[in-house]
Amino acid sequence: MRGVNMTRGKIIKQMLIFGWPILLGLLLQQLYNTVDAVVVGNYVGSNALAAVGTISGSLVNVIISFAIGLFAGANVLVSQFYGAGEHNKVHNVVHMELLLSIILGVALAAVGYAFTPALLGLINTPAEVIPDATTYLRIYFLGLPALFVYNAGASILTALGDSIRPLIYLIITTVLNIVGDLVFVLVFDWDTAGVACATVIAEVISVLMVLWTMRRAQGGHRLIFKDLRLHPEMLKKAAAIGIPGGLQGTIVSLSNFAVQSYLNGLGATTMAGYSASSRIDAFAQMPLQAIALVLATFVGQNLGAQQVERARKGVKYGVLLSIFITMGLSALALVFARPMLWFFSPQAGVVEAGLRFMYMITPFYFLLTGVNVLPGALRGAGDVRFATISCILSFVVVRQIYLFTISQINYNISMVAVCYPATWLIAGIAIAIHYKHSDWTKFEKES
């Protein structure tokens, strides 16, 4: 199966054909931890739901956000070199990225496993939640090498225009994860350890399938193990794009991590309600993340082919599509909020806490276009610094000032939730202005 060349053809048609497997793949990835949360929330208890869905989710997102942002730099180079027809450079970047994913996955697994108790202490985890959170996290950390290598390999295929096979592999492993959750929890009574083991097993199988695909590939992305090495020149270019993105993802996730510490002070029931609502929120944001990934590849390939006007037009379509989709999702989420939350936990207190959070952020999903979709387009052009700084200042500095201020009074989950749409607006305006004035003339054909 060949990748999609996005430098020709009808823009909307190509974006939709390329994008729907990415969207479905993101939904399936989110389904991994969501199934974990549903199973423990219904069959183990609210403490386990708080541990798996909220505490562990916040910590894991810090790591995954760093990896995704860091690898994005290499994938921008992959899409640009592919668009320019420079297949030898594609080969070098691909093998460098895979080696980095192995190194980082092993290193972070070791660090995470060793420091799990300290990390849980940093965010004021309630004593009744710590045992389940420790068990889940330590098993999850052991699977990080597989998670990193899979995401690197799948993102390489996507950067080359192949969004179908990563989707097929996710379908297979998601089914395995669901079956594993039910078997390990309901049959073997392993509780949080069971859902963590099921996730890790599914991740190992997914990485084996991706590596098998790349071994059999034709062209620059064919995997040749002896070619795994760090190319200094390529590493420098990838780092210039990827490190700001990795730092942005990490720092923003750390900010959410800090938000978590304020929510933890409201008790396990509120934590569980936030966990359930945040899962629904994550699903609602998937279309925007998919469009951002599509635009990164679309812009990268077209700028590599020196087609600046086509790249700009694709961004315009992506933004309009994002606004349309988010308005529809906001309406659906508000109408069906209660039954969706009940699906995670039948406890009235958990549902009410989740509703209060959702009502404060769901109407404002359209603001995420500025902080998700436009940065994706800019990433395709190798322009990541401004969006990184804007998001860090808004999501970290502004949020923490606000949260510290309300912590001095008798705050609640609704007051905490306000910080999300407010900071989306601030960062989105800044990034939109920067995009409007960004200079892509260096990619134009010489006359």
C-alpha positions, 0 to 999 in steps of 0.5 A: 500500500503506497502513501498518499501524495497530497501535492495534487488533486482536490484538496478537500477530497484528499484531506477527508480520504487521508483524515478519516483513518487518522480520526478513527485511529485517534478514537481507538487510541483514546478507547484504550484508557477509556475502556480501562476507566469504564471497566474499573469504574463499574466493576472495581470502584470509584477509587480505582476509577480515580486512579486509572482515569485521573491520576494515572492519566495525567502522569501518562499524558505528560510522557506521551505529549513529550514523545509526540511533540519530539517525534513531530520534528522528524515527521515534518522532515519525513513529509517535506523530503517525501514531497520533494522526492528525496528518498535517501533523506527519508530513509535516514530520518526514519531510522533515526526516529525509530532509534530515538523512540527505543532509547527514550522509551527504555529510559522513561520506563525505568525512571517512571517505574522507580519514581511512581510513589514520588510522582503521586505524592507531588500531586497530593494523591489521596491515600485511598487512591495511591495503591491502585494508582501505583499498581496501574502506573508501574505496569503501564511504565513497563510498556512505554518502550512499545508505546514509543516505538509504535507511535514513532512507526505509525506517525512515520507511515502517516507522514508518508500518506499511509493512514490506513494500516496504522488504523487496521493495527489499532482496530486489532489491538483495541479489540484485544485490549477490551477482551483483556480488560474483561478477562483479567478483571472479571475472570481473574479478579486482577482489578487495576493490575488487570487493565494495565496488563491488558493495555501493555500486551495490546501495545506490544502486539501493535508495535510488532505489526508496525515493525513487520510492515516497515520491514516489508515496505518498499522505498525510503521508509523500509526498515533495515535494522543495521541502518538504525543510527543517529544522523547528526545533521538530521538530528539537529534539524529534527530537534529544532522543530521537535524539541519546542513541540515536545517541551510544549506538550510536556509543559502543558501536560504538567500544567494539567498535572498541576490542575489535577492537584487542585482537583485532588483536594476536592476528594475522590468523588470529584476526581472520579467525576472529572475523570469521566468528563475528561474522557468524554472531553478527550473524545470530543477533541479527537477530530481537531487533533486529526485535522491538525495531523492531516494539515501537518502532513498536507502542509509539509508535503506541499511546501516540500513541493514548493506549492505555497498557495495550495498549502495555504488553501488547505489550512483554510479548509481545515480551520473551517471544517474544525469550527463546523465539527466542534460546534456540532460536537458541543451540542451533542455533548451537552444534550447527552452529558448525563447518560454518557457520564452514567456509563462511566459510573452509576454513582450520583456524586460522580455524575454530578461532579462530571456534569459541572465540569462539562457544562463549563468547557463544552460550549467553547470547543470551537476555541480549540481550533486556534490551539490545535489546528493552526499549530498543526499547520505551522508544524508542517512548515517547521514553524513551532516556536511561537505556538509553543511559547503562546501555549506555555504562557497561556496554559501554564502561567495564566492557568496557575495564577488563576488556580492559585488565586481561587485556591485561597477561597472555597473553590469547586470543580466549576471554578477550576474548569473555567481556566480551560476555555479562558486560556484556549481563547488567549493562546488561540488569538495569539497563534491566529495572528502569528499564522496570518503574518507567517512568511512561507515565501522561502518555500516558493519556486524560484523564478 
